[in-house]
């Protein structure tokens, strides 16, 4: 791959043509309108059985959702949440030697690919009292699976239209993207488990209710998810700084737009998996657009091509 890590750019050859795939046929059964399940679905339960508190503003940037993020305090609520596979954004663990029950909780969290952070006791004290050395941050909305998104598209008789977000950490950006996605016919949004904001209360609020209509999936490995989607005959378009002009591309068939963070762009491994590199023309002195703005422009271009 001719992807320059320093400039985060594709070569001219790489942004022209898609790489060939051995099997471009769709394995989807239109008669049954379903894909084989990619993974076992977790039981969906409400969080009402647990005690929630509003957190005080956090002192670092691990989450920009400072004021309204729901938390679970105490070992029993967190243990039950993990046991029932509830969606958790992260688990904060007090520094020091872990007792048997705390060690068990941390192990289960890691097995479920939940982000675990070791912090000082003062950090936990500032968020909630009586934390017993553990605080878990719960998602504000239930995640879907990638197959849920694909099935939703084909149930409508439509080619999949997806958004993949790589490294988006601002909940307001995520909410704005979800909102625009609902307006442009996007079937679902896929975000990585780590290095990305999740469905926090601020993100859900910023979506202005759109999260009720647009499925959001969270995956452990974005690169492998791209490979899986390519097997389903979905083309991957990386929105970069030096791809082909997006106005020259006809977005037909299954489409997935890959949007990176404003500062770092799309990560190298994810960029190398994409079929095309496309760009928005820039004539001013500012080097990049806000991620939600760039995503919105691209979504409306795809909508225009699909009409």
TORFI-542651 format. One line per field, with one value per residue: residue in three letters; residue number from 1; x, y, z of N, C-alpha, C in turn. Coordinates in steps of 0.1 Angstrom, whole numbers, padded with zeros to 4 digits. Example, Ala and Ser with C-alpha at 12.3 -4.5 7.8 and 13.67 -1.06 7.14 Angstrom:
2
code ALA,SER;
pos 1,2;
nu 0132,0128;
nv -0057,-0022;
nw 0078,0071;
cau 0123,0137;
cav -0045,-0011;
caw 0078,0071;
cu 0132,0129;
cv -0033,0000;
cw 0078,0079;
//
This chain:
307
code UNK,UNK,UNK,UNK,UNK,UNK,UNK,UNK,UNK,UNK,UNK,UNK,UNK,UNK,UNK,UNK,UNK,UNK,UNK,UNK,UNK,UNK,UNK,UNK,UNK,UNK,UNK,UNK,UNK,UNK,UNK,UNK,UNK,UNK,UNK,UNK,UNK,UNK,UNK,UNK,UNK,UNK,UNK,UNK,UNK,UNK,UNK,UNK,UNK,UNK,UNK,UNK,UNK,UNK,UNK,UNK,UNK,UNK,UNK,UNK,UNK,UNK,UNK,UNK,UNK,UNK,UNK,UNK,UNK,UNK,UNK,UNK,UNK,UNK,UNK,UNK,UNK,UNK,UNK,UNK,UNK,UNK,UNK,UNK,UNK,UNK,UNK,UNK,UNK,UNK,UNK,UNK,UNK,UNK,UNK,UNK,UNK,UNK,UNK,UNK,UNK,UNK,UNK,UNK,UNK,UNK,UNK,UNK,UNK,UNK,UNK,UNK,UNK,UNK,UNK,UNK,UNK,UNK,UNK,UNK,UNK,UNK,UNK,UNK,UNK,UNK,UNK,UNK,UNK,UNK,UNK,UNK,UNK,UNK,UNK,UNK,UNK,UNK,UNK,UNK,UNK,UNK,UNK,UNK,UNK,UNK,UNK,UNK,UNK,UNK,UNK,UNK,UNK,UNK,UNK,UNK,UNK,UNK,UNK,UNK,UNK,UNK,UNK,UNK,UNK,UNK,UNK,UNK,UNK,UNK,UNK,UNK,UNK,UNK,UNK,UNK,UNK,UNK,UNK,UNK,UNK,UNK,UNK,UNK,UNK,UNK,UNK,UNK,UNK,UNK,UNK,UNK,UNK,UNK,UNK,UNK,UNK,UNK,UNK,UNK,UNK,UNK,UNK,UNK,UNK,UNK,UNK,UNK,UNK,UNK,UNK,UNK,UNK,UNK,UNK,UNK,UNK,UNK,UNK,UNK,UNK,UNK,UNK,UNK,UNK,UNK,UNK,UNK,UNK,UNK,UNK,UNK,UNK,UNK,UNK,UNK,UNK,UNK,UNK,UNK,UNK,UNK,UNK,UNK,UNK,UNK,UNK,UNK,UNK,UNK,UNK,UNK,UNK,UNK,UNK,UNK,UNK,UNK,UNK,UNK,UNK,UNK,UNK,UNK,UNK,UNK,UNK,UNK,UNK,UNK,UNK,UNK,UNK,UNK,UNK,UNK,UNK,UNK,UNK,UNK,UNK,UNK,UNK,UNK,UNK,UNK,UNK,UNK,UNK,UNK,UNK,UNK,UNK,UNK,UNK,UNK,UNK,UNK,UNK,UNK,UNK,UNK,UNK,UNK,UNK,UNK,UNK;
pos 1,2,3,4,5,6,7,8,9,10,11,12,13,14,15,16,17,18,19,20,21,22,23,24,25,26,27,28,29,30,31,32,33,34,35,36,37,38,39,40,41,42,43,44,45,46,47,48,49,50,51,52,53,54,55,56,57,58,59,60,61,62,63,64,65,66,67,68,69,70,71,72,73,74,75,76,77,78,79,80,81,82,83,84,85,86,87,88,89,90,91,92,93,94,95,96,97,98,99,100,101,102,103,104,105,106,107,108,109,110,111,112,113,114,115,116,117,118,119,120,121,122,123,124,125,126,127,128,129,130,131,132,133,134,135,136,137,138,139,140,141,142,143,144,145,146,147,148,149,150,151,152,153,154,155,156,157,158,159,160,161,162,163,164,165,166,167,168,169,170,171,172,173,174,175,176,177,178,179,180,181,182,183,184,185,186,187,188,189,190,191,192,193,194,195,196,197,198,199,200,201,202,203,204,205,206,207,208,209,210,211,212,213,214,215,216,217,218,219,220,221,222,223,224,225,226,227,228,229,230,231,232,233,234,235,236,237,238,239,240,241,242,243,244,245,246,247,248,249,250,251,252,253,254,255,256,257,258,259,260,261,262,263,264,265,266,267,268,269,270,271,272,273,274,275,276,277,278,279,280,281,282,283,284,285,286,287,288,289,290,291,292,293,294,295,296,297,298,299,300,301,302,303,304,305,306,307;
nu 0008,0005,0005,0012,0024,0033,0023,-0003,-0016,-0028,-0013,-0013,-0020,-0033,-0057,-0072,-0084,-0104,-0093,-0092,-0116,-0120,-0145,-0173,-0199,-0231,-0238,-0262,-0295,-0322,-0347,-0352,-0344,-0322,-0291,-0267,-0261,-0237,-0226,-0233,-0262,-0266,-0286,-0312,-0317,-0332,-0317,-0328,-0327,-0304,-0286,-0283,-0262,-0255,-0225,-0198,-0179,-0153,-0117,-0100,-0095,-0108,-0134,-0157,-0181,-0191,-0210,-0234,-0231,-0241,-0236,-0225,-0223,-0205,-0199,-0217,-0238,-0223,-0212,-0235,-0244,-0223,-0227,-0251,-0245,-0248,-0245,-0215,-0195,-0170,-0148,-0138,-0111,-0098,-0065,-0040,-0038,-0061,-0090,-0106,-0133,-0133,-0112,-0123,-0144,-0130,-0117,-0139,-0148,-0127,-0128,-0151,-0144,-0144,-0134,-0109,-0097,-0071,-0072,-0065,-0077,-0088,-0098,-0121,-0135,-0142,-0161,-0182,-0195,-0189,-0179,-0165,-0142,-0146,-0161,-0184,-0193,-0222,-0237,-0259,-0278,-0290,-0268,-0266,-0260,-0236,-0248,-0274,-0278,-0272,-0293,-0315,-0313,-0317,-0342,-0357,-0354,-0331,-0298,-0271,-0262,-0238,-0220,-0188,-0169,-0139,-0120,-0134,-0140,-0156,-0186,-0207,-0201,-0205,-0233,-0243,-0236,-0252,-0277,-0277,-0274,-0298,-0314,-0306,-0310,-0292,-0284,-0270,-0245,-0212,-0189,-0157,-0146,-0127,-0108,-0127,-0157,-0187,-0222,-0230,-0249,-0247,-0241,-0263,-0283,-0275,-0281,-0307,-0330,-0326,-0312,-0331,-0339,-0317,-0294,-0267,-0237,-0211,-0178,-0151,-0128,-0121,-0109,-0112,-0139,-0144,-0134,-0152,-0176,-0169,-0169,-0196,-0202,-0200,-0188,-0159,-0153,-0128,-0127,-0105,-0076,-0065,-0078,-0098,-0119,-0149,-0172,-0169,-0174,-0195,-0216,-0227,-0246,-0238,-0226,-0201,-0191,-0161,-0150,-0127,-0110,-0106,-0081,-0062,-0071,-0080,-0070,-0039,-0041,-0068,-0073,-0058,-0074,-0095,-0114,-0115,-0102,-0115,-0121,-0130,-0131,-0109,-0105,-0098,-0077,-0078,-0072,-0088,-0122,-0148,-0155,-0182,-0194,-0180,-0188,-0216,-0218,-0208,-0226,-0250,-0242,-0240,-0267,-0278,-0267,-0280,-0306;
nv -0012,0022,0043,0072,0075,0098,0121,0113,0105,0091,0075,0085,0063,0046,0060,0058,0034,0006,-0021,-0055,-0080,-0113,-0125,-0109,-0113,-0112,-0126,-0125,-0136,-0129,-0139,-0147,-0124,-0119,-0121,-0145,-0146,-0124,-0123,-0135,-0121,-0098,-0100,-0076,-0054,-0031,-0004,0002,-0012,-0006,0018,0051,0080,0114,0125,0145,0171,0157,0155,0151,0144,0120,0115,0137,0141,0155,0163,0148,0121,0088,0068,0037,0027,0008,-0026,-0048,-0038,-0033,-0058,-0072,-0059,-0065,-0093,-0095,-0085,-0058,-0026,-0010,0019,0024,0014,0025,0020,0018,0026,0002,-0029,-0054,-0068,-0100,-0100,-0076,-0080,-0100,-0086,-0068,-0085,-0097,-0075,-0069,-0092,-0087,-0067,-0041,-0008,-0004,0016,0026,0045,0072,0072,0097,0106,0090,0096,0122,0118,0101,0092,0064,0044,0020,0015,0011,0023,0024,0035,0038,0031,0053,0044,0015,-0006,-0018,-0046,-0052,-0069,-0064,-0039,-0043,-0061,-0044,-0027,-0044,-0053,-0032,-0033,-0021,-0010,-0013,0016,0030,0045,0047,0055,0067,0072,0094,0115,0134,0139,0155,0158,0132,0129,0149,0137,0114,0125,0138,0115,0102,0119,0115,0089,0069,0037,0027,0033,0028,0023,0022,0001,0012,0043,0061,0080,0069,0060,0081,0101,0129,0126,0112,0131,0152,0141,0147,0131,0114,0091,0072,0061,0055,0029,0021,0006,-0010,-0020,-0043,-0043,-0023,-0025,-0053,-0054,-0038,-0056,-0076,-0063,-0057,-0082,-0085,-0071,-0043,-0011,0007,0039,0061,0092,0116,0138,0141,0127,0116,0141,0144,0150,0139,0112,0085,0073,0043,0013,-0008,0013,0026,0052,0063,0081,0101,0114,0150,0159,0138,0123,0094,0063,0045,0017,0013,0030,0017,-0005,0005,0010,0032,0066,0096,0132,0164,0195,0221,0255,0275,0288,0272,0239,0216,0204,0204,0173,0163,0181,0176,0149,0152,0166,0146,0126,0137,0138,0111,0104,0120,0106,0082,0085;
nw 0000,-0008,0012,0029,0060,0074,0060,0058,0034,0003,-0025,-0060,-0075,-0057,-0051,-0073,-0083,-0072,-0052,-0063,-0055,-0047,-0045,-0054,-0052,-0036,-0005,0007,0013,-0004,-0004,0022,0035,0053,0070,0080,0115,0127,0152,0185,0199,0226,0255,0257,0282,0305,0324,0348,0371,0384,0403,0394,0389,0384,0370,0382,0365,0345,0348,0328,0292,0285,0281,0265,0275,0300,0319,0322,0322,0328,0357,0373,0405,0430,0437,0433,0416,0393,0387,0381,0358,0340,0340,0327,0303,0297,0279,0284,0287,0298,0325,0356,0378,0410,0419,0431,0450,0440,0454,0457,0446,0432,0414,0399,0386,0371,0353,0340,0327,0309,0294,0280,0263,0273,0280,0304,0330,0351,0380,0403,0438,0445,0422,0417,0441,0435,0416,0426,0458,0480,0463,0463,0451,0424,0394,0369,0337,0320,0288,0271,0254,0237,0219,0185,0163,0136,0117,0123,0112,0085,0078,0083,0061,0039,0044,0037,0010,0000,-0010,0013,0032,0049,0077,0089,0117,0127,0154,0164,0190,0202,0217,0207,0181,0172,0178,0160,0136,0136,0136,0110,0095,0098,0084,0058,0049,0059,0069,0092,0117,0125,0151,0167,0195,0211,0216,0208,0210,0226,0228,0247,0271,0262,0235,0226,0232,0215,0191,0187,0189,0167,0171,0177,0154,0138,0136,0157,0158,0177,0175,0179,0163,0138,0113,0106,0105,0083,0063,0065,0057,0031,0020,0018,-0004,-0003,-0009,0003,0012,0019,0035,0028,0028,0003,-0018,-0047,-0061,-0045,-0059,-0083,-0081,-0084,-0063,-0061,-0055,-0026,0000,0021,0041,0053,0080,0096,0126,0132,0138,0136,0114,0094,0106,0098,0093,0089,0068,0048,0042,0028,-0003,-0020,-0020,-0012,-0015,-0001,-0018,-0009,-0005,0012,0040,0062,0071,0074,0077,0102,0116,0116,0098,0074,0071,0068,0043,0026,0030,0019,-0007,-0014,-0011,-0031,-0054,-0052,-0058;
cau 0000,0013,-0001,0022,0020,0036,0014,-0016,-0021,-0027,-0006,-0023,-0025,-0042,-0070,-0079,-0092,-0105,-0086,-0101,-0119,-0122,-0159,-0181,-0213,-0237,-0243,-0275,-0306,-0333,-0360,-0353,-0340,-0314,-0277,-0263,-0257,-0222,-0222,-0244,-0267,-0268,-0300,-0314,-0324,-0331,-0308,-0336,-0324,-0292,-0286,-0276,-0259,-0249,-0211,-0192,-0170,-0141,-0106,-0092,-0103,-0111,-0147,-0161,-0194,-0187,-0220,-0246,-0229,-0246,-0226,-0229,-0213,-0206,-0194,-0228,-0245,-0214,-0211,-0248,-0244,-0215,-0233,-0262,-0240,-0252,-0235,-0208,-0185,-0157,-0148,-0127,-0106,-0089,-0051,-0037,-0041,-0075,-0095,-0111,-0145,-0129,-0104,-0133,-0152,-0121,-0115,-0151,-0149,-0117,-0133,-0162,-0137,-0148,-0122,-0106,-0087,-0067,-0071,-0064,-0089,-0094,-0106,-0133,-0142,-0148,-0173,-0193,-0191,-0192,-0177,-0159,-0130,-0150,-0172,-0187,-0200,-0231,-0242,-0272,-0287,-0286,-0261,-0271,-0249,-0234,-0258,-0287,-0278,-0274,-0307,-0324,-0312,-0323,-0357,-0363,-0351,-0321,-0284,-0266,-0255,-0232,-0210,-0178,-0162,-0126,-0113,-0143,-0141,-0165,-0200,-0215,-0199,-0212,-0247,-0247,-0235,-0264,-0288,-0277,-0276,-0312,-0321,-0301,-0312,-0282,-0289,-0264,-0232,-0203,-0178,-0148,-0148,-0117,-0104,-0139,-0168,-0198,-0235,-0231,-0260,-0245,-0242,-0277,-0290,-0271,-0287,-0321,-0339,-0323,-0307,-0342,-0341,-0304,-0288,-0253,-0230,-0198,-0171,-0138,-0118,-0127,-0103,-0118,-0153,-0143,-0132,-0165,-0185,-0164,-0174,-0210,-0203,-0201,-0175,-0155,-0148,-0121,-0127,-0091,-0072,-0060,-0084,-0105,-0129,-0161,-0182,-0166,-0176,-0209,-0218,-0238,-0245,-0235,-0217,-0197,-0182,-0152,-0147,-0117,-0109,-0101,-0066,-0054,-0076,-0082,-0058,-0033,-0046,-0082,-0072,-0053,-0084,-0106,-0113,-0113,-0100,-0122,-0118,-0137,-0121,-0107,-0098,-0094,-0065,-0081,-0068,-0098,-0136,-0153,-0159,-0197,-0197,-0176,-0197,-0229,-0216,-0206,-0239,-0259,-0237,-0244,-0281,-0281,-0264,-0288,-0319;
cav 0000,0035,0052,0079,0077,0112,0130,0106,0106,0080,0078,0087,0050,0041,0067,0057,0022,-0003,-0034,-0065,-0090,-0126,-0128,-0097,-0117,-0110,-0139,-0122,-0143,-0119,-0145,-0147,-0111,-0120,-0126,-0152,-0137,-0122,-0127,-0137,-0109,-0097,-0097,-0062,-0051,-0017,-0001,0007,-0020,-0001,0032,0060,0093,0123,0127,0158,0173,0150,0164,0149,0144,0107,0117,0150,0141,0157,0167,0140,0107,0079,0059,0027,0026,-0004,-0038,-0056,-0033,-0034,-0072,-0077,-0053,-0073,-0106,-0095,-0079,-0044,-0018,-0001,0027,0022,0010,0031,0011,0025,0021,-0006,-0043,-0057,-0079,-0111,-0096,-0065,-0086,-0108,-0076,-0063,-0096,-0098,-0063,-0071,-0102,-0081,-0057,-0028,-0001,-0004,0026,0026,0059,0075,0072,0110,0108,0083,0103,0134,0114,0096,0086,0050,0037,0007,0013,0008,0031,0020,0044,0031,0037,0059,0038,0002,-0007,-0028,-0053,-0049,-0076,-0057,-0028,-0049,-0067,-0033,-0022,-0053,-0054,-0021,-0035,-0010,-0013,-0007,0029,0030,0054,0042,0066,0062,0081,0105,0115,0145,0133,0164,0154,0119,0132,0156,0128,0105,0133,0139,0102,0099,0127,0111,0075,0060,0025,0025,0039,0018,0030,0012,0000,0021,0055,0067,0083,0060,0065,0088,0110,0141,0122,0109,0144,0160,0135,0153,0120,0106,0078,0062,0057,0051,0019,0023,-0007,-0008,-0032,-0043,-0041,-0016,-0031,-0066,-0051,-0034,-0068,-0083,-0055,-0059,-0095,-0083,-0063,-0029,-0004,0015,0052,0069,0106,0120,0151,0141,0117,0121,0150,0136,0153,0131,0098,0080,0063,0034,0000,-0007,0023,0029,0063,0062,0094,0101,0126,0162,0161,0126,0116,0080,0055,0039,0003,0014,0036,0007,-0014,0011,0008,0045,0078,0108,0144,0176,0205,0232,0267,0285,0285,0261,0226,0206,0207,0197,0159,0162,0189,0168,0137,0157,0169,0134,0118,0142,0135,0097,0105,0125,0096,0070,0088;
caw 0000,-0009,0022,0036,0074,0078,0053,0058,0021,-0006,-0038,-0071,-0079,-0047,-0050,-0086,-0086,-0061,-0053,-0067,-0045,-0053,-0046,-0053,-0051,-0023,0001,0013,0008,-0005,0000,0037,0039,0065,0070,0092,0126,0128,0166,0194,0204,0240,0259,0260,0295,0310,0335,0359,0383,0390,0408,0385,0394,0374,0373,0381,0354,0346,0347,0316,0280,0281,0276,0265,0280,0314,0329,0323,0319,0338,0362,0382,0417,0438,0430,0429,0403,0381,0385,0375,0345,0332,0339,0317,0290,0294,0273,0293,0279,0304,0339,0363,0388,0419,0420,0443,0449,0439,0461,0448,0438,0423,0404,0390,0378,0361,0344,0331,0318,0299,0285,0272,0256,0279,0284,0318,0333,0365,0384,0418,0446,0445,0410,0420,0451,0429,0407,0434,0470,0483,0450,0466,0442,0410,0388,0355,0329,0312,0276,0272,0244,0233,0206,0176,0157,0122,0110,0125,0103,0071,0077,0082,0048,0029,0047,0029,-0004,-0004,-0008,0025,0032,0062,0081,0098,0123,0132,0162,0167,0204,0206,0216,0199,0167,0170,0178,0148,0125,0137,0131,0095,0089,0098,0073,0044,0046,0063,0077,0104,0120,0131,0158,0173,0209,0218,0209,0202,0219,0224,0230,0260,0271,0254,0221,0223,0232,0203,0179,0186,0187,0156,0176,0178,0140,0131,0144,0160,0162,0183,0171,0186,0153,0126,0101,0103,0101,0069,0055,0066,0048,0017,0015,0015,-0017,0001,-0012,0014,0007,0029,0032,0032,0024,-0011,-0027,-0058,-0058,-0042,-0069,-0095,-0078,-0085,-0052,-0064,-0048,-0012,0002,0034,0042,0065,0085,0107,0135,0125,0140,0131,0102,0094,0110,0087,0090,0084,0054,0038,0039,0020,-0017,-0026,-0012,-0018,-0007,-0003,-0022,0001,-0011,0022,0047,0071,0065,0075,0081,0113,0112,0114,0086,0063,0070,0063,0029,0019,0031,0010,-0020,-0016,-0012,-0045,-0063,-0050,-0062;
cu 0009,0006,0010,0018,0022,0026,-0001,-0023,-0019,-0019,-0017,-0028,-0035,-0056,-0078,-0089,-0093,-0097,-0096,-0104,-0124,-0137,-0167,-0196,-0218,-0242,-0256,-0286,-0318,-0346,-0363,-0350,-0333,-0300,-0276,-0258,-0242,-0217,-0234,-0249,-0269,-0282,-0301,-0323,-0322,-0321,-0315,-0332,-0312,-0294,-0277,-0273,-0253,-0235,-0208,-0183,-0157,-0129,-0097,-0101,-0107,-0126,-0151,-0175,-0194,-0199,-0231,-0244,-0233,-0235,-0232,-0218,-0216,-0204,-0206,-0235,-0236,-0213,-0223,-0249,-0235,-0221,-0243,-0258,-0246,-0241,-0229,-0197,-0171,-0159,-0135,-0123,-0096,-0075,-0049,-0041,-0056,-0079,-0101,-0123,-0141,-0121,-0113,-0140,-0143,-0118,-0126,-0152,-0139,-0122,-0143,-0157,-0142,-0135,-0121,-0095,-0084,-0065,-0069,-0077,-0096,-0102,-0120,-0142,-0149,-0160,-0185,-0188,-0194,-0190,-0171,-0148,-0133,-0162,-0173,-0196,-0209,-0235,-0256,-0282,-0281,-0279,-0268,-0258,-0247,-0245,-0272,-0289,-0280,-0288,-0317,-0325,-0320,-0338,-0364,-0361,-0340,-0307,-0279,-0259,-0251,-0222,-0201,-0170,-0150,-0119,-0121,-0145,-0150,-0179,-0209,-0213,-0206,-0227,-0251,-0246,-0248,-0276,-0289,-0279,-0290,-0319,-0317,-0302,-0301,-0288,-0283,-0250,-0224,-0191,-0170,-0150,-0139,-0114,-0115,-0149,-0179,-0211,-0237,-0244,-0259,-0246,-0256,-0286,-0287,-0277,-0302,-0331,-0336,-0318,-0318,-0344,-0329,-0297,-0273,-0247,-0216,-0190,-0157,-0127,-0124,-0122,-0110,-0133,-0154,-0142,-0145,-0175,-0181,-0169,-0189,-0213,-0206,-0188,-0172,-0148,-0141,-0121,-0114,-0089,-0069,-0065,-0090,-0116,-0142,-0172,-0181,-0170,-0191,-0210,-0229,-0235,-0243,-0224,-0214,-0187,-0174,-0147,-0138,-0118,-0103,-0086,-0058,-0059,-0079,-0069,-0052,-0039,-0060,-0081,-0067,-0064,-0095,-0103,-0110,-0109,-0107,-0120,-0129,-0128,-0121,-0099,-0094,-0080,-0066,-0079,-0079,-0112,-0138,-0158,-0173,-0201,-0193,-0184,-0210,-0228,-0216,-0219,-0249,-0255,-0241,-0259,-0285,-0278,-0273,-0303,-0322;
cv 0012,0045,0058,0082,0091,0122,0125,0108,0093,0085,0080,0073,0044,0047,0066,0046,0013,-0015,-0045,-0074,-0102,-0129,-0115,-0100,-0115,-0123,-0137,-0130,-0134,-0126,-0145,-0133,-0111,-0125,-0135,-0143,-0136,-0126,-0128,-0124,-0110,-0095,-0082,-0060,-0036,-0016,0003,0000,-0015,0014,0040,0074,0101,0126,0141,0159,0165,0159,0161,0147,0130,0106,0131,0152,0143,0158,0157,0125,0098,0070,0048,0027,0014,-0016,-0047,-0051,-0035,-0049,-0077,-0071,-0061,-0087,-0106,-0088,-0066,-0036,-0008,0006,0024,0019,0017,0023,0018,0018,0012,-0020,-0045,-0069,-0089,-0107,-0085,-0071,-0094,-0098,-0071,-0073,-0098,-0086,-0064,-0081,-0097,-0069,-0043,-0021,0000,0006,0026,0041,0060,0075,0086,0113,0101,0091,0116,0131,0110,0090,0071,0042,0024,0004,0011,0017,0027,0031,0037,0038,0043,0053,0025,0001,-0019,-0036,-0049,-0056,-0070,-0046,-0033,-0054,-0056,-0027,-0031,-0055,-0043,-0022,-0025,-0016,-0006,0006,0030,0041,0047,0054,0061,0073,0094,0105,0125,0139,0142,0161,0141,0121,0139,0146,0118,0113,0135,0126,0098,0106,0122,0096,0065,0049,0023,0031,0029,0026,0019,0012,0010,0033,0062,0070,0073,0067,0071,0097,0122,0137,0119,0122,0152,0154,0140,0143,0111,0092,0067,0056,0052,0041,0023,0010,-0003,-0021,-0031,-0040,-0036,-0022,-0044,-0064,-0046,-0046,-0075,-0076,-0057,-0072,-0095,-0073,-0048,-0022,0006,0028,0060,0083,0112,0134,0152,0130,0123,0130,0142,0138,0145,0116,0096,0069,0054,0021,0002,0003,0024,0041,0062,0076,0094,0114,0138,0163,0150,0120,0101,0072,0048,0025,0004,0020,0026,-0003,-0008,0009,0021,0055,0089,0120,0155,0187,0216,0243,0277,0281,0275,0248,0216,0211,0200,0183,0158,0170,0181,0155,0141,0159,0156,0126,0124,0139,0120,0097,0109,0114,0084,0073,0084;
cw 0000,0000,0030,0050,0079,0073,0054,0045,0013,-0019,-0049,-0075,-0070,-0047,-0063,-0086,-0073,-0063,-0056,-0055,-0052,-0055,-0043,-0052,-0037,-0017,0008,0006,0007,-0002,0015,0043,0052,0062,0081,0103,0127,0142,0174,0199,0219,0243,0263,0272,0298,0322,0348,0372,0390,0394,0399,0392,0383,0379,0374,0369,0356,0343,0336,0304,0276,0276,0276,0270,0295,0324,0332,0322,0331,0344,0371,0393,0425,0430,0425,0417,0391,0377,0377,0360,0336,0330,0328,0304,0287,0287,0282,0285,0285,0319,0345,0375,0397,0419,0432,0440,0449,0447,0452,0440,0428,0411,0394,0381,0367,0350,0334,0322,0306,0289,0275,0264,0260,0283,0299,0321,0348,0369,0399,0425,0446,0433,0412,0430,0445,0420,0416,0447,0471,0470,0452,0456,0428,0406,0374,0349,0319,0299,0278,0263,0240,0220,0198,0172,0142,0114,0111,0114,0088,0069,0075,0068,0038,0032,0040,0014,-0009,-0002,0005,0023,0047,0065,0091,0104,0130,0140,0166,0182,0210,0206,0208,0185,0163,0169,0165,0136,0125,0132,0116,0089,0088,0086,0059,0041,0050,0072,0090,0105,0128,0138,0164,0188,0217,0210,0202,0212,0216,0226,0244,0259,0262,0239,0217,0223,0219,0191,0177,0183,0176,0159,0177,0164,0133,0141,0145,0165,0167,0181,0178,0176,0141,0113,0097,0099,0087,0060,0054,0057,0034,0011,0012,0003,-0013,-0001,-0001,0008,0019,0026,0038,0026,0009,-0020,-0039,-0053,-0056,-0052,-0082,-0093,-0078,-0074,-0054,-0057,-0033,-0009,0017,0034,0055,0069,0097,0115,0127,0127,0134,0118,0104,0098,0098,0083,0084,0070,0044,0034,0029,0005,-0025,-0016,-0019,-0009,-0010,-0007,-0012,-0006,-0001,0029,0058,0065,0065,0080,0094,0108,0108,0101,0074,0061,0064,0048,0021,0020,0021,-0005,-0024,-0018,-0026,-0055,-0063,-0055,-0076;
//
